[in-house]
């Protein structure tokens, strides 16, 4: 699960491209099957840093089933910063990422 808050408004097309690139990053770096990657993007989000409202910034939270190596999380951070800079001119210094392992996940009435 990837939850992203981005300060810039997105068109439907930009949102779809961003979803696809986030999903592909997880597939490429963590080798997760695409059908198990869920993404939620909130655009035009209200984010503040250092007591000032960010015109261009992002916060992304990655929730995993199982522990992920530090190298993979570093690679995801790098990739996300590249995507945000390329598509939305968001500087990497205004991007925060977090990584969490969730012990219990459920879907379709079943606990994994």
C-alpha positions, 0 to 999 in steps of 0.5 A: 500500500502506498499512500501519497499526499502531494501539494500540487493539483493533478489532472486525471491523466497526471494522477493516472501516470503518477499511480502507474509510476509508483506501482512500477517502482514497487514492482521493479525494486521489491519484485512485488506482483502488480496485482497486490500493489494498492495506491492512494494519491491525495493531490492538492494536499496541505503540507507544511514544513519548517512552519511554512506552507509548501507550494511543492512538496510530498509525503509518501507512506509505504506499508508492507507485508514483511520487512524490507531491506534498507537498500530497497527503501532507499531505492524507492525514496530515490525513485519517488523523488525522481518521479515527483521532480520530473512530473511536478517540479517538486524538489527532493528536499520537500519529499518525505517517505516512511516505511512500515511493516504491517503484521496483519493484512486482510482482503476478500474476507480473509486474514493473510 
